Amino acid sequence: MIKSKLKEFGADFSLLLVAICWGGTFFIVQDAIEDTPVYIFLFWRFLFAAIFMMLISFKDFKKFDLATLKAGGLLGIFMFLGFAFQTFGLTYTYSSTVAFITGLNVVIVPLLVFMFFKKKASIYSLFGAVCAVIGLYFLTNNEAGSGFGYGEFYTLICALMFALQITFTDAYAKRHSAFLLVTVQFIVVTVCSFFGAIIMDGHIEPKSFDGVFLEALVITVIFATVFAFFTQTVMQKFTTPAKTAIIFTMEPVSAGVFGYYFAGESFYALQLMGAGFILFGMLSAELGTYFRNKKLANV
């Protein structure tokens, strides 16, 4: 029992590092896509990540089969569509609105898990999810009054795609090699981004391969892509998808912290309160699950 709980805690902590990695690279990517269209940046980011994963996954190639291809392909489609619809959303509405709606995957995940796998989330995870959604609202300082338009609709689809990616990663990670699942996902995102760049921009070449673009590419490939998605795939075996979604709400929190210290961005009292709600939600899910399991063990 203790060993199992330690594994779950270790998995949750690793997923927290993933969220911090994503949040820490946000302002770097923002600088890069000022001069480079999003799909072109995504193409090069996931191309190098796919090559890197193929090199370190060489020993697992003998395990590759049609089932792994289908699983990784589906996760890759969810991942790409999440990025794509998020981009469309940003062209129609405020970035704070996009951030808040994307974060709604924290309440979508438990519903999807029940819908597809008939697994109920614990009351502690549901309570933590509600706290996280409230925190996301304050953290992103959402501007009211804009109504529900194209941007909000596209971003809601984005949140659904990321929620599906988390939900099905939980199922597939227990059946297939994590190395191969991540590799296939990256290849799928690369191919989809290639066609997205050709259709939207007419080319795949960035303005240059040096300066901000190269810096952002190196950092995102190593930390925000290879490390992050591989860690997510491996560690979701030892925790629940609902808790994973809650932990990933730390991405905008860490983005705010890194932005404050390294990019000179402001961090207001309302946003600090939002970050507090998210942390409270995470602790509620973590400690609630711990005490519930401890109580069941003593029964």
C-alpha positions as CSV (number, residue, x, y, z in Angstrom):
1,M,0.0,0.0,0.0
2,I,2.8,2.5,1.0
3,K,4.8,1.5,-2.0
4,S,1.8,2.1,-4.3
5,K,1.2,5.5,-2.7
6,L,4.8,6.5,-3.1
7,K,4.6,5.6,-6.8
8,E,1.5,7.8,-7.2
9,F,3.1,10.7,-5.3
10,G,6.3,10.4,-7.4
11,A,4.1,10.3,-10.6
12,D,2.2,13.4,-9.5
13,F,5.4,15.3,-8.7
14,S,6.8,14.3,-12.1
15,L,3.7,15.6,-13.8
16,L,4.0,18.8,-11.8
17,L,7.5,19.2,-13.3
18,V,5.9,18.8,-16.7
19,A,3.5,21.6,-16.1
20,I,6.3,23.8,-14.9
21,C,8.3,23.0,-18.0
22,W,5.3,24.0,-20.2
23,G,4.7,27.1,-18.3
24,G,8.4,28.0,-18.2
25,T,8.7,27.9,-22.0
26,F,5.5,29.9,-22.7
27,F,7.2,33.4,-22.9
28,I,10.0,31.9,-25.0
29,V,7.6,30.5,-27.5
30,Q,5.7,33.8,-27.5
31,D,8.8,35.6,-28.6
32,A,9.6,33.0,-31.3
33,I,6.2,33.0,-33.0
34,E,6.2,36.8,-33.3
35,D,8.4,36.3,-36.4
36,T,7.6,32.6,-37.2
37,P,4.0,31.4,-38.0
38,V,2.7,28.9,-35.4
39,Y,2.4,25.9,-37.7
40,I,5.9,26.4,-39.1
41,F,7.3,26.5,-35.5
42,L,5.3,23.4,-34.5
43,F,6.6,21.6,-37.6
44,W,10.2,22.1,-36.7
45,R,9.7,21.6,-33.0
46,F,8.0,18.2,-33.4
47,L,10.2,17.2,-36.3
48,F,13.3,17.4,-34.2
49,A,11.5,15.9,-31.2
50,A,10.4,13.0,-33.3
51,I,14.0,12.4,-34.5
52,F,15.3,12.6,-31.0
53,M,12.6,10.1,-29.8
54,M,13.4,7.7,-32.6
55,L,17.0,7.7,-31.6
56,I,16.3,6.9,-27.9
57,S,13.5,4.4,-28.8
58,F,15.6,2.2,-31.0
59,K,15.6,-0.7,-28.6
60,D,11.8,-0.7,-28.4
61,F,11.2,-0.9,-32.2
62,K,10.8,-4.7,-31.9
63,K,7.7,-4.0,-29.9
64,F,6.1,-1.9,-32.6
65,D,2.8,-3.2,-34.0
66,L,-0.4,-2.0,-35.6
67,A,-2.1,-1.5,-32.2
68,T,0.8,0.8,-31.1
69,L,0.5,2.7,-34.3
70,K,-3.3,3.2,-33.9
71,A,-2.9,4.3,-30.2
72,G,0.0,6.7,-30.9
73,G,-1.7,8.0,-34.0
74,L,-5.0,8.8,-32.1
75,L,-3.1,10.6,-29.3
76,G,-1.1,12.5,-31.9
77,I,-4.3,13.7,-33.6
78,F,-5.7,14.8,-30.3
79,M,-2.4,16.7,-29.6
80,F,-2.3,18.4,-32.9
81,L,-6.0,19.4,-32.9
82,G,-5.5,20.8,-29.4
83,F,-2.6,23.1,-30.6
84,A,-4.5,23.9,-33.9
85,F,-7.8,25.0,-32.3
86,Q,-6.0,26.9,-29.6
87,T,-4.2,28.9,-32.4
88,F,-7.6,29.5,-34.2
89,G,-9.0,30.7,-30.8
90,L,-6.2,33.2,-30.3
91,T,-7.0,34.9,-33.6
92,Y,-10.6,35.6,-32.5
93,T,-10.5,36.4,-28.8
94,Y,-8.4,37.4,-25.8
95,S,-5.4,35.3,-24.8
96,S,-6.8,35.3,-21.2
97,T,-10.1,33.9,-22.5
98,V,-8.2,31.2,-24.4
99,A,-6.2,30.3,-21.3
100,F,-9.3,30.0,-19.1
101,I,-11.3,27.9,-21.6
102,T,-8.3,25.6,-22.3
103,G,-8.0,25.0,-18.6
104,L,-11.5,23.7,-18.5
105,N,-10.1,20.3,-19.6
106,V,-9.7,19.8,-15.8
107,V,-13.5,19.2,-15.5
108,I,-13.9,17.6,-18.9
109,V,-11.4,14.8,-18.1
110,P,-13.4,13.1,-15.4
111,L,-16.5,13.1,-17.6
112,L,-14.6,11.5,-20.5
113,V,-13.1,8.9,-18.2
114,F,-16.6,7.9,-17.0
115,M,-18.0,8.1,-20.6
116,F,-15.3,5.9,-22.2
117,F,-14.1,3.7,-19.4
118,K,-16.9,3.8,-16.8
119,K,-14.5,5.0,-14.0
120,K,-15.8,7.5,-11.5
121,A,-13.5,10.2,-10.3
122,S,-13.1,10.5,-6.5
123,I,-15.0,13.3,-4.7
124,Y,-11.6,14.8,-3.8
125,S,-10.6,15.0,-7.5
126,L,-13.9,16.6,-8.4
127,F,-13.6,19.1,-5.6
128,G,-10.0,19.8,-6.7
129,A,-11.1,20.3,-10.3
130,V,-13.8,22.9,-9.3
131,C,-11.2,24.8,-7.2
132,A,-8.8,24.7,-10.2
133,V,-11.4,26.1,-12.6
134,I,-12.2,28.9,-10.1
135,G,-8.4,29.6,-9.8
136,L,-8.0,29.6,-13.6
137,Y,-10.7,32.2,-13.9
138,F,-9.0,34.6,-11.5
139,L,-5.5,33.7,-12.8
140,T,-6.3,34.6,-16.4
141,N,-8.2,37.7,-15.3
142,N,-10.9,36.9,-17.8
143,E,-12.5,39.9,-19.4
144,A,-16.3,39.6,-19.4
145,G,-18.7,40.9,-21.9
146,S,-17.1,39.6,-25.1
147,G,-19.8,36.9,-25.6
148,F,-19.4,33.4,-26.9
149,G,-18.1,33.7,-30.5
150,Y,-15.8,31.8,-32.8
151,G,-12.8,32.2,-30.6
152,E,-14.5,30.8,-27.6
153,F,-16.0,27.9,-29.6
154,Y,-12.6,27.0,-31.2
155,T,-10.9,27.1,-27.8
156,L,-13.6,24.9,-26.2
157,I,-12.8,22.3,-28.9
158,C,-9.1,22.7,-28.0
159,A,-9.9,22.0,-24.3
160,L,-11.8,18.9,-25.4
161,M,-8.9,17.7,-27.5
162,F,-6.3,18.1,-24.7
163,A,-8.8,16.3,-22.3
164,L,-9.1,13.4,-24.8
165,Q,-5.3,13.2,-25.0
166,I,-5.0,13.0,-21.2
167,T,-7.8,10.5,-21.0
168,F,-6.6,8.1,-23.6
169,T,-2.9,8.4,-22.6
170,D,-4.0,6.9,-19.3
171,A,-5.5,3.9,-21.1
172,Y,-2.8,3.4,-23.7
173,A,0.2,3.9,-21.5
174,K,-0.6,0.7,-19.6
175,R,-0.7,-1.4,-22.8
176,H,2.1,0.0,-25.0
177,S,5.7,1.1,-24.9
178,A,5.9,4.7,-23.8
179,F,8.9,5.3,-26.1
180,L,6.9,4.2,-29.1
181,L,3.6,5.9,-28.2
182,V,5.4,9.3,-27.8
183,T,7.4,8.8,-31.0
184,V,4.3,8.1,-33.1
185,Q,2.5,11.1,-31.5
186,F,5.4,13.4,-32.5
187,I,5.5,12.0,-36.0
188,V,1.7,12.6,-36.4
189,V,1.9,16.2,-35.1
190,T,4.9,16.8,-37.4
191,V,3.0,15.6,-40.5
192,C,-0.2,17.5,-39.6
193,S,1.8,20.7,-38.8
194,F,3.5,20.3,-42.2
195,F,0.2,20.4,-44.0
196,G,-1.1,23.1,-41.7
197,A,2.0,25.3,-42.6
198,I,1.6,24.6,-46.3
199,I,-2.1,25.4,-46.3
200,M,-2.0,28.5,-44.0
201,D,1.5,29.9,-44.8
202,G,2.5,28.4,-48.2
203,H,5.9,27.2,-46.9
204,I,7.7,25.5,-44.0
205,E,10.9,27.6,-43.8
206,P,11.4,30.0,-40.9
207,K,12.9,33.4,-41.5
208,S,16.1,32.1,-40.0
209,F,17.5,29.2,-37.9
210,D,19.4,31.4,-35.4
211,G,18.6,33.9,-32.7
212,V,15.3,33.6,-30.8
213,F,13.9,30.9,-33.1
214,L,16.8,28.6,-32.5
215,E,16.8,29.2,-28.7
216,A,13.1,28.5,-28.5
217,L,13.4,25.4,-30.7
218,V,16.2,23.9,-28.5
219,I,14.5,24.6,-25.2
220,T,11.0,23.4,-26.3
221,V,12.3,20.3,-28.1
222,I,14.3,19.1,-25.1
223,F,12.1,20.2,-22.1
224,A,8.6,21.1,-23.3
225,T,8.3,18.2,-25.8
226,V,10.5,15.2,-25.4
227,F,10.9,15.4,-21.6
228,A,7.3,16.6,-21.0
229,F,5.3,14.2,-23.1
230,F,7.5,11.2,-22.4
231,T,7.1,11.9,-18.6
232,Q,3.4,12.3,-19.0
233,T,3.0,9.0,-20.9
234,V,5.1,7.1,-18.4
235,M,3.8,8.6,-15.2
236,Q,0.1,8.5,-16.0
237,K,0.3,4.7,-15.3
238,F,0.6,5.5,-11.6
239,T,-2.0,8.2,-11.1
240,T,-5.5,9.1,-12.3
241,P,-6.4,11.2,-15.4
242,A,-8.5,13.5,-13.2
243,K,-5.5,14.3,-10.9
244,T,-3.3,14.7,-14.0
245,A,-5.6,17.4,-15.4
246,I,-5.6,19.2,-12.1
247,I,-1.8,19.1,-11.9
248,F,-1.6,20.5,-15.4
249,T,-3.4,23.6,-14.3
250,M,-0.1,24.6,-12.8
251,E,1.1,25.4,-16.3
252,P,-0.5,29.0,-16.3
253,V,0.7,29.5,-12.7
254,S,4.3,28.7,-13.6
255,A,3.9,30.7,-16.8
256,G,3.0,33.7,-14.7
257,V,5.9,33.2,-12.3
258,F,8.5,32.8,-15.1
259,G,7.0,35.7,-16.9
260,Y,7.2,37.9,-13.8
261,Y,10.9,37.1,-13.1
262,F,12.3,36.7,-16.6
263,A,10.0,38.7,-18.9
264,G,9.1,41.6,-16.7
265,E,5.4,40.8,-16.7
266,S,3.0,41.9,-13.9
267,F,1.4,39.5,-11.5
268,Y,-1.6,41.1,-9.7
269,A,-3.4,40.2,-6.5
270,L,-6.3,38.6,-8.3
271,Q,-4.0,36.4,-10.2
272,L,-2.2,35.4,-7.0
273,M,-5.6,34.5,-5.5
274,G,-6.2,32.3,-8.6
275,A,-2.9,30.6,-8.2
276,G,-3.8,29.9,-4.6
277,F,-7.1,28.3,-5.6
278,I,-5.2,26.0,-8.0
279,L,-2.7,25.0,-5.4
280,F,-5.5,24.3,-2.9
281,G,-7.3,22.2,-5.6
282,M,-4.1,20.2,-6.2
283,L,-3.6,19.6,-2.4
284,S,-7.2,18.7,-1.9
285,A,-7.0,16.0,-4.7
286,E,-3.7,14.7,-3.4
287,L,-4.3,14.6,0.3
288,G,-7.9,13.6,0.0
289,T,-6.9,10.5,-2.1
290,Y,-4.1,9.7,0.4
291,F,-6.4,9.8,3.5
292,R,-9.2,7.9,1.6
293,N,-6.7,5.1,0.7
294,K,-5.4,5.1,4.2
295,K,-8.9,4.7,5.6
296,L,-9.7,1.9,3.2
297,A,-6.5,0.1,4.2
298,N,-7.5,0.2,7.8
299,V,-11.0,-1.2,7.2
